[in-house]
């Protein structure tokens, strides 16, 4: 009696193992078909790219066609980044395009065709802001609710990087519909672009964008503008600009030099750095003049050269004029600067604030 039972058990085990192998084979074949379908689609779309669109090759997850879904349906789109306006072997700025699979006008036609939608560069209504990046870009699909489990995201965020991997461009795209394509909020800061909050949850929207644009200034001053998102829309309001020192690293708020060199840098460091007594000869009088601890500086004016004086500990003098926005209104201040002689400790001359009016 035991022998037939053993044979029956071995036969059942064999059939079970065969079934598992067939399921695994089917899954593998399905995966291969999906991969093949993706490869075929990528090759098909590549054949329609203009010859002067040079593929982006520097950066992670930006080469070739990338799958994305931000148009509110379950079908994926194809995202492609490229250089355009190149000059010989020198690559031009970076643009992007999305190919969307849409059904034909014939409802009985099961096949879809790909409709191209420009991201940037573009010149349609509401566009024309420029390009996505210079050296390379990074991108992320983000959601109004990062906990959402839908197959599609709400917004495409593209960060453009320049030399030194400094983010200098930010483009936020949303689907407007078949006729409108992708609308954009675009931000440019040649001194840097900072996105807030810095501890943003994965796939969450950026809530604030700060742009820094360099002034033609020897002390590396930048115009700083903060843009705040309105509700959860792809729409931002900008605060009035202010002048700060340009950031020296990516993704950080700028600080002030520990030992500023030029006269106007001393004034700016005193205004923005907590009104340090080390930068002034009479700090009590200055703090009485400026009521705000860190006012918003809107204008800085100064002469390019100093006037020699050769009097006591002073080598030269200069005036710097600033316009401030304070809690009590606009304030124009004339700063009288003096250059102190080098000492054994300092080993170089230093500018200090003598007085202000």
PyMOL commands that set and color helices and strands:
alter all, ss='L'
color gray80, all
select helices_A, chain A and resi 2-46+163-165+263-272+277-279+283-289
alter helices_A, ss='H'
color red, helices_A
select strands_A, chain A and resi 54-55+65-68+77-83+94-103+112-120+136-142+155-162+166-177+181-188+192-196+208-214+221-229+236-238+242-245+296-302+307-311+314-326+329-340+350-356
alter strands_A, ss='S'
color yellow, strands_A
deselect
rebuild
show_as cartoon
